[in-house]
Amino acid sequence: MSTATLTGTTLLTAAQNKLGYESFSIGKFTFERDEYFAHIIYPGNRHIMPIEAFLRALMRDVAWGFFYGTVNFDNVFGTINHYGTVEMYIGLNNFAYRNSHREYVETFQSKDLKKFFESILANWTNEGFDPFAAPEETGEAYGPKRGDNLQAIQRERLAAKRFLGLPGDLKLRGDAEGQPVNRQFTDVSQEKPELHPEQGFESEVHAVNLFAYLSRSDVTWNPSVVSVVHDSLLCPTTEEHILPIIHGNDRVEWFVQLSDEIIWDVEDKMTGAPVCKVTMKAGDVSAMPADIRHRGYSPRRSMLLVWENNDGTLPQRYASGEFKPYPVEF
Ligand SMILES: [Fe+2]
């Protein structure tokens, strides 16, 4: 296959390969796919990832806008968010690559790389495969190019003006749209909270059953922001199977396990050396430190509340040592 050679952040796509997939180049990186694998070609070498794992990770990186800190697609390839620009790297957070000076990094404007990733996702996601869905709830990513699934990968994030269900605002999922309760959440109560607003405040006061709301989520590992108070973002999410990325924190991140169980592998952020395993059962709370990377395993669909601090000064303050990487000294 011939691939266009490009410089800077210009985006071009080469001709389709014989399987029907386009290849994509940005900077000195080129991305190609075949039936089973994504090939990431960079000066001097090539990294390879299973296509399903690559698309699931790519979907999160796009949907989360590169998220906080580092999104490791695996132990070699990933992105680091600098909030305006993004580093895309090979081996930057891998002890063996760093030790033998085999890492490779380029910096892009966030909006350019996001657009670039969206193009790959659109072309490489086949009909019937939803990278947001749990493996048991979606078709296969493999094989020659077969249609697309733009509906799944271009989900729009909905934002309430004041509160879900208030007059004139978004309707609660499941009330009007008829989004079904997930197959693994049929035991979740769908009861509505009782409301007793004072006279005159009927259109100001509202409440929803968050468990019922989450039981109808059709995506996994995709936090929804449900409240914003200054820099405090409460982001509940439903999880099943494996977190598709290994997240490297650039600040402390709090987890509240709302239902079922998630097992976390926690590693050193820079080297990937194992630090600990954390098993979180319903009701458990943890503060994931600012200097780790982690990947969660959810054997059943579960509900997790992620509490993020959106203060833009934090990455630098943790990196400089002004703050300890953990929130509490016992
Ligand atoms: Fe994290």
Boltz pocket constraint, residues with backbone or C-beta under 6 A from the ligand:
constraints:
  - pocket:
      binder: B
      contacts: [[A, 247], [A, 248], [A, 249], [A, 253], [A, 288], [A, 294]]
      max_distance: 6.0
